[in-house]
Amino acid sequence: MLEDSYRIIGLMSGTSLDGIDLVYVEFKKSNFQEFEILFSETISYSKIWRKRLEEAISFSKEKLIELDVLYGNFLGKVIKKFIQEKGIEKIDFIASHGHTILHQPDKGFTLQIGNGQIIANVTQQKVICDFRSQDVEYGGQGAPLVPIGDKLLFSNYEYCVNLGGFANVSFEKGNERLAFDICPVNIVLNYYTRKIGLEYDDGGHLASKGLINKELLEALNNLSFYKAVSPKSLGLEWVKEFIYPLIDKNEKDIPSILRTFIEHVAIQIGSIIKESSRTLFTGGGVFNAFLIEQIKFYTNQRVVLPKKELVDYKEALIFAFLGLLRVENQVNCLASVTGAAKDHSSGEIFYPNN
């Protein structure tokens, strides 16, 4: 008897280092829009892992190869524990984004660690990963990848905006899907809260007590990235080169840094979706109530947030979906979004070594 659905584990690790998001999701084969997240969980990083991932951008090639294997083993164990604790029996495959260490598509490379063969061996499951490299080889940005999921799973929204380490947007224009990174969000906010011993600014409470540094705000808004046309994407390297030095030069007070940067984020998002009435907001930044209030101000619209499960796990869900499209050899990477030479089906497939 043929199964009428796929059951997939999807996982995502964002640049803000909040942790690893895992979902166990069922997609109906007859209609992929009929899906259900059966189990979900976020595994926070230990201090040791966070330090490794923060410092990996400066690792040598040899150390990155070691880290790729080490992190793959770590992910495999996390997934195996998730399977055991949730009592999961049927798994068609695992789809893993990995963790982005280097992303410089203009120089022809992108690197997400989390060795797929190691994950397959540890979990004894089929694994699909490395969704970005092929797109870069085709001349694309290798990002964003989520828009195909937005297009096929959430077509009832005019815009889909994710507020994660970076804010990114996808939408239909004419007969094609467009998408790009808008600006950094949690990667910057969390960087500065950690300087005073806080993992994040709960609800934006600290930012709400700060003052806007007008010179800093103007300098942020005038960065050349915001004048560039899509396709375009951001990475940690860009933040380290342009954002942190600019902030550190102009402001020392942490609440005022947070307040100013939230204003910057809201202005940049507002410039993109101002005329929309149907926008899906997801990602950890949704829980920053002060940020959401500022976005409402600059977009002149009522912001309606989806149920918490979708806010938290949309990207992990969509990477499960990207794996599904890859298995069916359907397009999961859009040239209109990344700037690649053509639409394509991306992702490496690994099977466990018995």
VOGU-3710 file (C-alpha; in Angstrom, 3 decimals, decimal comma):
1> mledsyriig> 0,000/0,000/0,000  1,392/3,370/-1,021  1,788/6,035/1,661  -0,238/9,202/1,015  2,133/11,528/2,866  5,756/12,365/3,559  6,999/12,524/7,140  10,136/14,620/7,419  12,412/16,059/10,079  13,559/19,573/9,211
11> lmsgtsldgi> 16,149/21,552/11,112  17,492/25,072/11,000  20,233/26,913/12,845  20,074/30,675/12,446  22,893/33,197/12,428  21,649/34,730/15,699  22,740/31,504/17,473  19,477/31,106/19,388  19,707/27,349/18,903  18,622/24,517/16,628
21> dlvyvefkks> 14,985/24,439/15,520  13,596/20,972/14,779  10,238/19,986/13,316  8,649/16,655/12,495  6,162/17,504/9,779  3,707/15,610/7,599  2,989/16,754/4,024  0,124/15,263/2,028  1,439/14,051/-1,335  -1,741/15,139/-3,119
31> nfqefeilfs> -1,482/18,743/-1,869  1,627/20,067/-0,148  -0,380/22,949/1,352  -1,979/20,309/3,552  0,753/19,957/6,143  0,935/19,544/9,888  3,794/20,088/12,309  3,469/16,999/14,522  6,370/17,761/16,878  8,711/20,719/17,295
41> etisyskiwr> 11,508/21,744/19,624  14,320/24,280/19,947  17,621/23,075/21,389  19,691/25,924/22,824  23,430/25,974/22,243  25,811/25,411/25,116  28,329/28,173/25,798  31,027/25,989/24,239  29,100/25,497/20,986  28,102/29,128/20,758
51> krleeaisfs> 31,755/30,167/21,189  32,870/27,701/18,495  30,283/28,928/16,013  30,980/32,596/16,759  34,721/32,126/16,213  34,491/29,786/13,212  34,469/32,661/10,724  38,205/33,082/11,406  39,090/29,356/11,367  41,580/27,894/8,896
61> keklieldvl> 40,361/25,535/6,188  41,618/22,554/8,201  39,805/23,645/11,359  36,583/24,218/9,377  36,780/20,671/7,993  37,138/19,386/11,556  34,260/21,570/12,746  32,038/20,371/9,888  32,440/16,783/11,099  32,154/17,689/14,785
71> ygnflgkvik> 29,007/19,749/14,196  27,520/17,020/11,994  28,030/14,543/14,815  26,443/16,996/17,249  23,411/17,515/14,981  23,071/13,769/14,494  22,911/13,207/18,250  20,417/16,076/18,702  18,163/14,597/16,001  18,490/11,064/17,389
81> kfiqekgiek> 17,440/12,269/20,833  14,511/14,183/19,300  13,371/11,007/17,510  13,614/8,924/20,669  11,963/11,407/23,015  9,041/12,096/20,657  8,561/8,426/19,843  8,909/9,053/16,107  8,731/5,870/14,041  8,273/6,786/10,374
91> idfiashght> 10,847/9,129/8,788  11,199/9,531/5,033  14,305/11,699/5,399  15,970/14,501/7,349  16,458/17,937/5,743  19,156/20,030/7,387  20,102/23,625/6,606  23,291/23,386/8,660  24,884/26,467/10,180  26,218/29,230/7,949
101> ilhqpdkgft> 29,839/30,098/8,683  30,849/31,903/5,487  28,574/33,525/2,931  30,270/35,533/0,197  28,400/34,629/-3,011  29,962/37,538/-4,919  33,293/35,769/-4,403  31,783/32,440/-5,398  31,434/30,623/-2,094  29,104/29,859/0,782
111> lqigngqiia> 29,646/27,399/3,632  27,111/25,704/5,869  28,675/23,218/8,279  26,998/20,057/9,562  28,346/17,129/7,551  25,440/15,304/5,904  27,166/11,918/5,787  27,917/12,076/9,504  24,278/13,000/10,296  23,097/10,075/8,137
121> nvtqqkvicd> 25,451/7,663/9,892  24,529/8,786/13,417  20,763/8,790/12,788  20,699/5,902/10,291  18,419/8,029/8,113  18,545/9,516/4,625  19,732/13,145/4,841  19,454/16,107/2,477  21,609/19,158/3,116  23,843/21,787/1,460
131> frsqdveygg> 20,994/23,586/-0,271  23,023/26,702/-1,163  26,251/25,666/-2,913  24,754/24,701/-6,272  22,993/28,042/-6,565  26,269/29,900/-6,003  27,872/27,705/-8,673  25,104/28,873/-11,025  26,016/32,484/-10,297  23,325/33,064/-7,671
141> qgaplvpigd> 23,397/34,447/-4,151  22,623/31,052/-2,625  19,967/32,908/-0,645  17,278/33,346/0,298  15,941/29,813/-0,085  12,706/30,109/1,874  10,720/31,963/-0,882  9,789/28,797/-2,761  8,086/27,657/0,440  6,409/31,042/0,829
151> kllfsnyeyc> 5,151/30,797/-2,752  3,807/27,259/-2,543  2,721/27,000/1,108  1,678/30,566/2,056  0,332/32,034/-1,174  -2,579/33,720/0,667  -0,174/36,378/1,991  1,033/39,318/-0,083  4,397/39,459/1,682  6,247/36,959/3,884
161> vnlggfanvs> 8,745/38,553/6,270  11,023/36,584/8,582  12,525/38,435/11,547  15,480/36,230/12,417  19,186/36,972/12,506  18,361/38,944/9,366  15,015/40,203/8,108  14,150/38,830/4,706  11,096/39,237/2,511  9,486/37,402/-0,379
171> fekgnerlaf> 6,564/38,415/-2,603  5,075/38,023/-6,061  5,723/40,700/-8,660  4,242/40,097/-12,088  4,603/36,397/-12,735  7,682/35,746/-10,628  8,713/35,472/-6,998  11,118/38,107/-5,700  12,971/37,931/-2,409  15,974/39,402/-0,648
181> dicpvnivln> 17,479/40,177/2,731  16,212/43,501/4,065  18,553/44,164/7,001  20,115/42,563/10,083  17,861/42,122/13,125  18,548/39,680/15,975  22,166/39,112/14,997  22,827/42,728/16,019  20,320/43,123/18,863  21,496/39,936/20,601
191> yytrkigley> 25,156/40,828/20,102  24,706/43,957/22,193  22,441/42,464/24,865  25,038/39,725/25,443  27,542/42,436/26,310  25,479/43,088/29,456  24,773/39,441/30,244  21,363/39,051/28,550  20,668/36,482/25,853  18,131/38,847/24,266
201> ddgghlaskg> 16,030/41,924/25,014  12,809/40,355/26,286  9,900/42,055/24,530  12,147/44,970/23,583  11,827/46,327/27,140  15,432/47,536/27,262  15,235/49,173/23,829  12,096/51,045/24,837  14,110/52,851/27,537  16,848/53,976/25,131
211> linkelleal> 17,138/57,136/23,060  17,446/57,333/19,277  20,909/58,417/18,184  19,980/60,396/15,065  23,507/60,469/13,623  23,839/56,708/13,992  20,368/56,111/12,545  21,161/58,235/9,504  24,490/56,477/8,983  22,827/53,047/9,187
221> nnlsfykavs> 20,091/54,001/6,744  22,671/55,358/4,288  24,647/52,112/3,991  25,089/51,217/0,322  23,449/47,779/0,694  20,049/49,429/1,055  20,429/51,195/-2,282  21,419/48,003/-4,121  18,809/46,175/-6,180  17,888/42,554/-5,589
231> pkslglewvk> 18,962/39,808/-5,686  21,025/40,577/-2,617  21,816/38,791/0,621  23,618/39,471/3,877  26,059/37,533/6,029  27,863/37,879/9,333  30,928/39,183/7,503  28,986/42,227/6,294  27,669/42,922/9,793  31,175/42,731/11,257
241> efiyplidkn> 32,594/44,988/8,556  29,907/47,685/8,469  27,381/47,506/11,315  29,375/46,879/14,481  32,091/49,496/13,746  29,447/52,085/12,860  27,519/51,489/16,084  30,622/51,347/18,287  31,882/54,617/16,831  28,634/56,496/17,454
251> ekdipsilrt> 27,016/55,069/20,601  28,093/53,356/23,834  24,810/53,117/25,767  23,286/49,661/25,165  19,589/50,670/25,490  20,184/53,516/23,026  21,961/51,175/20,614  18,977/48,815/20,752  16,475/51,665/20,400  18,288/53,151/17,422
261> fiehvaiqig> 18,767/49,831/15,689  15,118/48,847/16,108  14,166/52,162/14,504  16,526/51,346/11,645  14,996/47,875/11,176  11,438/49,240/11,215  12,301/51,928/8,658  13,912/49,412/6,309  11,023/46,938/6,571  8,485/49,747/6,207
271> siikessrtl> 10,140/50,898/2,998  9,416/47,480/1,461  5,932/46,523/2,677  4,277/49,883/3,345  1,391/49,313/0,949  0,659/45,728/1,995  -2,404/44,637/3,910  -1,540/40,921/4,151  1,925/40,247/5,540  3,014/37,069/7,315
281> ftgggvfnaf> 5,565/37,842/10,035  7,552/34,962/11,520  10,870/34,428/13,317  12,137/35,204/16,796  11,906/38,954/16,269  8,102/38,655/16,359  8,336/38,279/20,150  10,027/41,660/20,437  6,809/43,610/21,048  8,592/46,959/20,842
291> lieqikfytn> 10,033/46,094/17,423  6,591/45,040/16,190  5,100/48,332/17,395  7,713/50,278/15,423  7,079/48,165/12,325  3,363/48,908/12,657  4,183/52,614/12,767  6,299/52,571/9,608  4,022/50,262/7,620  0,697/51,912/8,492
301> qrvvlpkkel> -0,914/48,514/8,790  -2,360/46,204/11,402  0,189/43,464/11,989  -1,475/40,075/12,436  0,807/37,355/13,776  0,240/33,639/13,095  0,110/30,959/15,775  3,290/30,618/17,824  4,276/27,283/16,277  4,514/28,839/12,834
311> vdykealifa> 6,294/31,940/14,150  8,950/29,759/15,777  9,388/27,005/13,234  8,545/28,316/9,764  12,142/28,129/8,493  12,683/24,582/9,796  9,338/23,661/8,212  10,367/25,123/4,870  13,720/23,341/4,872  11,789/20,107/5,340
321> flgllrvenq> 9,753/21,206/2,299  12,900/22,043/0,294  14,082/18,504/0,982  10,744/17,158/-0,252  11,052/19,124/-3,504  14,632/17,873/-3,907  13,547/14,249/-3,446  10,886/14,745/-6,125  13,431/16,538/-8,331  11,223/19,637/-8,411
331> vnclasvtga> 12,523/23,213/-8,433  13,369/24,394/-4,918  15,627/27,317/-5,819  14,285/30,233/-7,844  16,526/32,177/-10,228  14,239/35,216/-9,879  15,150/35,269/-6,169  18,846/34,364/-6,114  20,014/35,665/-9,510  21,229/32,209/-10,569
341> akdhssgeif> 21,428/31,273/-14,237  18,341/29,055/-13,950  15,758/27,574/-11,602  17,007/24,305/-10,173  16,590/21,550/-7,612  19,309/21,913/-5,009  20,606/19,795/-2,143  23,021/16,911/-1,593  21,556/13,539/-0,630  23,346/11,211/1,808
351> ypnn> 22,540/7,662/2,880  23,839/5,977/6,034  26,936/3,791/5,696  25,953/0,449/7,177
//
